[in-house]
Amino acid sequence: MSTTVISRDGLGRVGGFGGVGCDVAVVGAGPYGLSAAARLRGVEGLSVRVFGEPMSFWAGMPAGMLLRSAWDACHIGFPSGELTLDAYRAECGERFGRPVPLDAFIDYGRWFARRAAPAVDTRRVGLVERLADGEFRLRLDDGETVRAGRVVIAAGIESFASRPAVFDELSPELVTHSSEHTDLSVFADRRVLVVGGGQSALESAALIHEAGGQVEVIARAEQLVWLRGGTIQRRLGRFKPLLYAQTDVGPAGLSRLVALPALFTSLPRELQNKLAYRAIRPAGARWLVDRLTDVPIHTGHTVTRAHASSGAVHLTLQDGTHCEADHIILGTGYKIDATQYPFLAPHLTANLKHTGGYPTLGPGMESSIPGLHFLGAPAARSHGPTMRFVSGSWHASTQLTNHLKKHARAR
């Protein structure tokens, strides 16, 4: 049976075809996808479909983790109102404090989905392609196709796990990325080396240690950076908003600047790069310090060789030091490259303008391919470092929605 869906606002010309159509298809149901859906619901006459399991990436993180961001920066989509973390806790009667536990945040995201995007389609998108008429076709994991006037990519960073080449020859049984674990207690009574000096590496090490594992950390930085845990902000009291934005990205002063993407991205690119690194450099939460007291942390070291022998992993560091473990966990972050999203058709990635994997985005988070938008970390080069955090969803979803409204008026 052929279904005809006509956009009443001119945002997408979806004609007759077999299957289901919509004006906007959102790929991904994490904080960015859900926030986009919540705001787009307010555009009259706009049909929106969201694809993906709500909060699936977050649900794949190790149990027991805590969010590094401050409470006020953990609201999805809106900095205040009826869909905040506070509203969820009050409505559901949940009891949890700060820092926010991972499991509580996942439940909050799913509550947000039920409230703001109740019709989320949990099927995965296997392919996104652009048709000759300028519309898009999405092929779902069960083979069904959906046609859309626009596509919003909010698929997160799962596809971008960074793995140093020195570990390429080792099997997954011996080396894994920190994003691949939901339960680190499996390493109880095992020798584990965690490579990295950021939050994911340090918190993974703490969880393994607390589970009874023999864990050590190898960090490239000469000295670890520990966040102050809001000490300065508390001292500022009511004057805090003068130096710190609610987004909670960056130190005093810089926090206010990066919270204004239009202003931040007007700076010379070289200065943007320096300030962005300062705002998001690898660091550990202050509440991890005591938990890592008994964990050996080796700073200023780089792994130059890794090989397997007798069921163990042997590492050689740049100073010639050798170390051995039963397993290596790479807390080495993510390298953003939008062309590596596996569901984007080759003709899209080939024609997507980008710099080092970051797509070039204009107003409304729209890429060089008309009708194709990117939210979240891939938008960081065009809209600033807040795009790497949950609080960036406030700006991204607002920009997207305003752009589509403006486009509708122009039509």
Helices and strands as residue ranges (DSSP letters): E 2-3, E 17-18, E 20-27, H 31-40, E 48-51, H 56-59, G 71-73, H 85-92, H 102-116, E 125-130, E 136-140, E 145-153, G 158-160, G 165-167, E 175-177, G 178-180, G 184-187, E 191-195, H 199-210, E 214-218, H 231-236, G 237-239, H 240-243, H 254-258, H 261-264, H 269-280, G 286-288, G 290-292, E 297-298, E 303-309, E 312-317, E 322-325, E 327-330, G 338-340, H 346-351, E 354-355, E 358-359, G 363-365, E 372-374, G 377-379, H 380-383, G 385-388, H 392-410
